[in-house]
Amino acid sequence: MAKRYCHMKAWRFYGFNDLRLEEVPMPRCTPGHVVVQVLCVQPSVTEVQLARGIRTLAYDQIKRRLETEAPVQLFGHEFCARILEVGAGVSRFQPGDRVAARAKLPCGTCPLCLSERSELCRSGPIIGFQLPGCFAEFALLPEIALVKLDERISDQEAACLQSLSDSVAAVETAEIRMGQSVAIFGQGSMGLECLQISRNSGAGRLITVDVREEACQISKELGADQAINANECDPGAAIREWTDGIGADVVFECAGGSPKQGLSGTKSLLQAISAVRSGGKLIGVSWFGQPLEVDIDLLRERSLRYLFPDISTRAHLEHTVRLVASGRVRLKPVITHTLHGIETVPQAFEITGNKAKYRAINPAQVVLVKG
């Protein structure tokens, strides 16, 4: 056991499509940080695209790191871990606590941080991008990023909480009013999360859209009033029909992105625009990885609000713990693929990058330590 704590196994990237499992030094605890044992981790869809060299969020940053710093320990910001050691100044945690984390940290030096509004900072480092992530047996994590888990939340559910906190921020941005109709394009993990959080936030009629029948079926099980298979009809027309010809009050677009990753390109965005009522809100959850051509005059003519979610904060993450622990948001039905052992991380990337082929809903998870 002592030798294990001198070194650990971690996945490191040498380039796009080139990750290798290697033995690296065990991280040392520093002030304001904790050392954790990783219990469960999953790759995000964004991480899978970046690992394959597909343009999306932070592509240029990752490309530059691979060109100048390789081998580098990348990705792994969606995880559950158990604290082994706490550094000086850490006051909210102790060894044995299970934790999850928000991905982005405040930088501590920008105007927002200096005005004590650091939770809204967009300039800080991201776990797994600028900081080493959790595709490793152990990790060094900043206390400020972490929340303690309720015992009612399993390790696998906890690995979904970072994504869920982003969905909470998206629904908060929508400011749904009691009884408003809501449509959600894309029923992957974030689409299903937005569905459940919208229901908890007072939404009236809930309509979901996907191209996979298994995703449509799960959305019905989790509270959708109607689930549209976009391969079988025009979803915009169907949504207008179910809303008395008006369109939905709020539409979440969670399906766009690179077709190389099985996403819809810009097709779902155009469908979402056609599905929202005049004067309604379109919430852009997807990352597209490239500039888009949008008919701004159409949005202006129809007085549409095209909004983007605010950054998720630790308060959002703490709220996800309450939502899942209380059963108001169900995560177990969307966890469809579970792998065991750190050696299976490449398989998790493969499944997550080809969800339709493997009939996966949530990213594939890797359990490193059996509970």
C-alpha positions in Angstrom: 0.0 0.0 0.0 2.8 2.4 0.8 4.3 1.9 -2.7 0.9 2.6 -4.3 0.9 6.0 -2.5 4.2 6.9 -4.1 3.0 6.4 -7.6 -0.3 6.0 -9.4 -1.8 5.1 -12.8 -3.1 8.0 -14.9 -4.1 8.4 -18.6 -1.9 11.0 -20.4 -2.3 12.4 -23.9 0.5 12.5 -26.4 -1.6 14.0 -29.1 -5.1 13.8 -30.5 -6.3 10.1 -30.6 -3.2 9.1 -28.6 -3.8 8.5 -24.8 -1.6 6.1 -22.8 -2.0 4.6 -19.3 1.2 5.4 -17.4 2.7 5.4 -13.9 3.2 8.9 -12.6 4.1 10.4 -9.2 1.3 10.6 -6.6 0.2 14.2 -6.2 1.3 15.9 -3.0 -1.2 17.8 -0.9 -0.8 21.6 -0.9 -2.6 24.4 1.0 -6.2 24.9 0.1 -6.3 21.6 -1.7 -7.2 18.0 -1.0 -5.9 14.7 -2.4 -8.7 12.3 -3.4 -9.1 8.8 -4.6 -11.2 8.7 -7.7 -14.2 6.4 -7.3 -16.1 6.9 -10.6 -15.4 9.1 -13.6 -17.0 9.7 -17.0 -15.9 11.6 -20.2 -18.1 14.4 -21.3 -19.1 14.7 -24.9 -17.0 17.8 -25.2 -13.9 15.9 -23.9 -14.5 13.1 -26.4 -14.6 15.5 -29.3 -11.4 17.2 -28.1 -9.6 13.9 -27.6 -10.4 13.1 -31.2 -9.3 16.5 -32.5 -12.9 17.7 -33.3 -13.5 21.4 -33.0 -15.5 22.4 -30.0 -15.2 24.4 -26.8 -11.5 25.0 -25.8 -10.2 23.3 -29.0 -7.3 25.8 -29.6 -6.2 25.6 -26.0 -6.1 21.8 -26.0 -4.3 21.7 -29.3 -1.7 24.2 -28.0 -1.1 22.1 -24.8 -0.7 18.9 -26.8 1.8 20.7 -29.1 3.9 22.2 -26.4 3.4 20.1 -23.2 2.7 16.5 -24.2 2.5 14.1 -22.5 -0.2 15.8 -20.5 -2.9 14.6 -18.1 -6.2 15.9 -19.6 -9.9 15.7 -19.0 -11.9 14.0 -16.3 -14.0 16.8 -14.7 -17.1 14.7 -14.1 -16.3 12.4 -11.2 -16.9 11.2 -7.7 -14.0 10.9 -5.3 -13.2 10.2 -1.7 -10.8 12.6 0.2 -7.6 11.0 1.5 -5.8 14.1 2.8 -6.5 17.7 3.4 -4.1 20.6 3.0 -3.5 23.5 5.3 -6.4 25.9 5.4 -9.0 23.4 4.3 -12.0 23.8 6.6 -15.0 22.3 4.9 -13.8 18.7 4.4 -12.1 15.9 6.2 -10.6 12.5 5.1 -13.3 10.0 4.2 -15.8 12.6 2.7 -17.1 11.8 -0.8 -17.1 14.8 -3.1 -18.0 16.0 -6.6 -16.7 19.3 -8.2 -17.6 22.2 -10.4 -15.3 22.3 -13.4 -14.4 25.9 -13.6 -12.7 27.8 -10.8 -12.4 31.6 -10.2 -9.1 33.1 -11.2 -8.8 35.3 -8.1 -7.4 38.3 -10.0 -10.0 39.5 -12.4 -12.4 42.4 -11.6 -15.2 40.0 -10.7 -13.0 38.1 -8.2 -11.6 41.4 -6.8 -15.2 42.6 -6.3 -16.0 39.4 -4.3 -18.1 38.0 -7.2 -15.7 35.2 -8.0 -18.5 32.7 -8.5 -19.3 34.5 -11.8 -15.6 34.4 -13.0 -15.1 33.0 -16.5 -11.3 33.4 -16.5 -10.2 30.7 -14.1 -8.7 27.3 -14.8 -10.9 24.3 -15.6 -10.3 20.9 -13.9 -9.1 18.5 -16.6 -8.2 21.3 -19.0 -5.7 23.6 -17.4 -5.6 21.4 -14.2 -5.1 17.7 -14.1 -8.4 15.8 -14.1 -9.6 12.5 -12.8 -8.8 9.9 -15.4 -6.3 8.7 -12.8 -6.3 6.8 -9.6 -5.7 9.9 -7.4 -6.0 13.6 -7.9 -5.1 16.9 -6.3 -8.2 19.2 -6.2 -8.9 22.7 -4.9 -11.2 22.9 -1.9 -13.1 25.8 -3.5 -14.4 23.5 -6.4 -15.8 20.8 -4.2 -19.1 19.9 -2.6 -19.8 17.1 -0.1 -22.1 14.4 -1.2 -25.3 13.1 0.5 -25.1 9.5 1.5 -28.2 8.8 -0.5 -26.3 9.6 -3.7 -24.4 6.7 -5.3 -20.9 7.1 -6.7 -22.2 6.8 -10.2 -24.9 9.3 -9.7 -22.4 11.7 -8.2 -20.2 11.5 -11.4 -23.2 13.1 -13.2 -23.6 16.1 -10.9 -21.2 18.5 -12.7 -23.3 18.1 -15.9 -26.4 18.4 -13.9 -25.2 21.7 -12.3 -24.8 23.1 -15.9 -28.4 22.1 -16.6 -29.5 23.8 -13.4 -27.8 27.0 -14.6 -29.5 26.6 -18.0 -33.0 26.3 -16.5 -32.3 29.2 -14.2 -31.4 31.3 -17.2 -34.8 30.5 -18.8 -36.7 31.9 -15.8 -39.6 29.5 -16.5 -43.0 30.8 -15.2 -45.6 28.6 -13.7 -47.4 26.6 -16.3 -45.3 27.7 -19.3 -44.8 25.2 -22.1 -41.2 23.9 -22.6 -39.7 22.0 -25.5 -36.2 20.3 -25.3 -34.3 19.3 -28.4 -31.9 16.5 -27.6 -32.4 13.8 -25.0 -28.9 13.0 -24.0 -27.8 13.6 -20.4 -28.2 17.4 -20.4 -31.5 17.3 -22.3 -32.9 14.8 -19.8 -31.6 16.9 -17.0 -33.2 20.1 -18.4 -36.4 18.1 -18.7 -36.5 17.1 -15.0 -35.3 20.5 -13.7 -37.9 22.3 -15.8 -40.6 20.1 -14.3 -39.4 21.0 -10.9 -39.4 24.6 -11.8 -43.1 24.8 -12.6 -43.2 24.0 -16.3 -46.5 23.1 -17.7 -46.5 21.0 -20.9 -43.2 19.3 -21.5 -42.3 18.2 -25.1 -39.0 16.5 -26.0 -37.3 15.8 -29.3 -34.7 13.3 -30.3 -33.8 11.0 -33.3 -33.4 7.9 -31.2 -36.4 5.9 -30.0 -34.7 4.8 -26.8 -34.0 8.4 -25.8 -37.6 9.4 -26.5 -38.8 6.5 -24.3 -36.6 7.5 -21.4 -37.8 11.1 -21.7 -41.4 9.8 -21.3 -40.4 7.8 -18.2 -38.8 10.9 -16.7 -41.8 13.2 -17.2 -42.2 14.3 -20.9 -45.8 14.8 -21.9 -44.9 14.2 -25.5 -41.7 12.8 -27.0 -41.1 13.5 -30.7 -38.9 11.3 -32.9 -37.5 13.9 -35.3 -36.9 11.1 -37.9 -40.6 10.6 -38.2 -42.0 14.2 -38.4 -41.2 17.9 -38.5 -40.7 18.6 -34.7 -41.3 22.3 -35.1 -44.7 21.7 -36.7 -45.6 19.1 -34.1 -44.7 21.4 -31.2 -46.8 24.2 -32.7 -49.7 21.8 -33.1 -49.5 20.7 -29.5 -49.3 24.4 -28.3 -52.4 25.5 -30.2 -50.4 26.8 -33.2 -48.4 29.2 -31.0 -45.1 27.4 -30.2 -43.4 26.7 -26.9 -42.8 29.4 -24.4 -39.2 28.1 -23.8 -37.1 25.9 -26.0 -33.8 24.3 -24.9 -31.4 23.4 -27.8 -29.2 20.5 -26.5 -28.6 18.5 -29.7 -26.4 20.7 -31.9 -22.7 20.1 -32.6 -20.4 18.2 -34.8 -22.1 15.4 -36.9 -18.7 13.6 -36.6 -19.8 13.0 -32.9 -23.3 11.9 -33.8 -24.7 15.4 -33.1 -27.1 17.3 -35.3 -24.9 20.1 -36.7 -27.1 23.2 -36.9 -30.3 21.3 -37.9 -31.7 21.1 -34.4 -31.1 24.8 -33.9 -33.1 25.8 -36.9 -35.9 23.4 -35.8 -35.8 24.9 -32.3 -36.2 28.4 -33.7 -39.3 27.3 -35.6 -40.7 25.7 -32.4 -40.5 28.7 -30.0 -43.4 31.1 -29.9 -43.0 34.8 -30.9 -41.6 36.6 -27.9 -40.4 33.3 -26.4 -37.0 32.2 -25.2 -34.5 29.9 -26.9 -31.8 28.6 -24.5 -28.6 27.6 -26.3 -27.0 24.7 -24.4 -25.0 23.1 -27.3 -21.4 23.9 -28.3 -21.0 24.0 -32.1 -17.2 24.4 -32.5 -17.5 26.8 -35.4 -19.2 30.1 -36.4 -22.9 29.7 -37.4 -25.0 31.6 -39.9 -28.2 32.7 -38.2 -31.0 34.8 -39.7 -30.9 37.5 -37.0 -33.7 39.5 -38.8 -36.0 36.5 -38.2 -35.2 36.5 -34.5 -35.7 40.2 -34.4 -39.0 40.1 -36.3 -40.3 37.5 -33.9 -38.9 39.2 -30.8 -37.1 35.9 -29.8 -34.7 35.9 -26.9 -31.7 33.7 -27.8 -30.0 33.2 -24.4 -27.0 31.3 -23.2 -26.7 29.7 -19.7 -24.7 31.5 -17.1 -21.7 29.8 -15.6 -22.6 27.1 -13.1 -21.4 27.9 -9.6 -20.8 25.9 -6.4 -24.3 27.0 -5.3 -25.7 25.3 -8.4 -23.7 22.2 -7.6 -24.9 22.1 -4.0 -28.5 22.4 -5.3 -27.9 19.3 -7.6 -27.0 17.3 -4.4 -30.4 18.2 -2.9 -32.3 17.5 -6.1 -30.8 14.0 -6.5 -30.8 13.1 -2.8 -34.4 13.9 -2.5 -35.4 12.0 -5.7 -36.6 15.1 -7.5 -34.1 14.4 -10.3 -33.5 10.8 -11.3 -30.1 9.9 -12.7 -30.0 6.1 -12.5 -32.3 5.6 -15.5 -29.9 7.4 -17.8 -26.7 5.6 -16.7 -26.7 2.8 -19.3 -23.1 1.8 -19.6 -20.8 1.0 -16.7 -17.2 -0.2 -17.1 -14.8 -1.3 -14.3 -11.1 -0.5 -13.9 -9.0 2.4 -15.0 -7.8 0.4 -18.0 -11.3 0.7 -19.6 -11.2 4.5 -20.0 -10.6 4.3 -23.8 -13.7 2.1 -24.1 -15.7 4.8 -22.2 -14.5 7.4 -24.8 -15.5 5.1 -27.6 -19.0 4.5 -26.2 -19.6 8.1 -25.4 -18.4 9.2 -28.8 -20.8 6.7 -30.5 -23.9 6.8 -28.3 -26.3 5.8 -31.1 -24.2 2.7 -32.0 -24.1 1.5 -28.3 -27.6 2.8 -27.4 -26.1 4.9 -24.6 -27.8 7.9 -23.0 -25.4 9.2 -20.4 -21.6 9.1 -21.1 -20.2 5.7 -20.3 -18.9 5.5 -16.7 -15.7 4.0 -15.3 -15.8 2.7 -11.8 -12.3 2.6 -10.3 -13.2 1.5 -6.8 -16.1 -0.7 -6.0 -18.4 0.7 -3.3 
